Amino acid sequence: MDDLVQAVDEAATNVVLHGYGGEPGWIDVTAELVGDRIVVTLEDEAPVMDPTQVPEPDLSIPPERRRAGGMGVHLMRLAMDDISHAPRPGGGNILTMARRLDPRPKEDR
């Protein structure tokens, strides 16, 4: 559950900081149980940004030499089983993230 909360927090933070750039805006977050998975959807009306297209960070660079930030989408990918994005009709984003409820062994992450 901690991983799921972290992924949703990272996604919402990205909308607030990068999507809305500190300006007022809304985020609608829903969660539902679908079979053995929890599916979380975030919708907003910020400029379209598809996090599934963000390249993986270069983890060969030591953390102290990397620029600040840039790990949120990577952490979302590690925490969730599936992440998808679609432009929201009328403008904005629909981000859907899903994760099995069964704990995954550490080596599967």
N, C-alpha and C positions, 0 to 999 in steps of 0.2 A: 504494500500500500504506500510506503514511503516513496518508492520510485515513481508511482503514478502521481502522487501529490507534487513531487519535484518537477515532473514533466509538464503538468498543467500550470504550475507556477512559472516555469521558464517560458512557456508559450504565452501566457497572459502578460508577463513582464515585457516580452518582445513586442507585443501589440502596443502596450502603453508607451514604452520608451522609443521604439523605432517606427511603429505604425502611426501613432498619434503624435509622436514627437513632443510629448508633454502638454499637448492641447486637449481640451475636453473630448471625450468619446466614450463609447459604450462597448462592453464585451458581454455577450450572452453565453453562459457556460451551461451545458446540459450533460448529464451522465445517465447511462442506462445499462442495465444488465441484458446482454444478448447471448443466450446460451451460456457458455463457460467464460465469457469475456465481459469486461467492463469497457464501454465505449464512451469516450468523452468528446464532445464537440464544442468548439469555440467559434463564435461568429462575431464579426466586427464590421465596421464600415471604414476602416483605415485603407490607405492605398494597397492595392493587391501586392502581396509578397508571398511567394511559395517557399516555405522553409524546406520542402523536400528537395529543392534545387540547390540548397546551400552546400558547398563542398565540405568534405570532412576536414577537420583541422590537421595540421602537420604535427602529430604527436611525437615526432622525433626531435622537435625543438623543446628544450627544457622549459618548464612552466615559467621560470623567472626570466626567460628571454622572450617569451611570447607577449604580444600586446594584450592589454587588459580586455576581458570579454571574449566573445567568439566561441564559447563552449556550450552555450545554451541548447542549440539545435543538436549538437553531438550528444549531450546528456539526455535530451528527449528521445533520440534514436536508441540509446542504450536502455532506457527505461521502458519503452513501449515495444509491442510486437509489430504494430502497423501504424503508419502515419500517412495521411493523405490530405491533399489540399484541393480546393476548388474555389474559383472566384464566386463571390456572392452576387446573385442577381440584384442589380441596382447599385453595385459597388461594394467593395469590401472582400472579406475572406471567410471561408468556412474551412476550419482545420479539424480533422477527425483523427483521434488517436485511440488505439485499442490495445488491450492487454489481457492475456489469460489470467484468470483468478488463481490458478495453481501456481505456487512458487516455482520459479525456474532455478535449476542448479546454477551456481556461479559461473561455471564454464560455458553456459549457453548465452551469456550476456555479451 
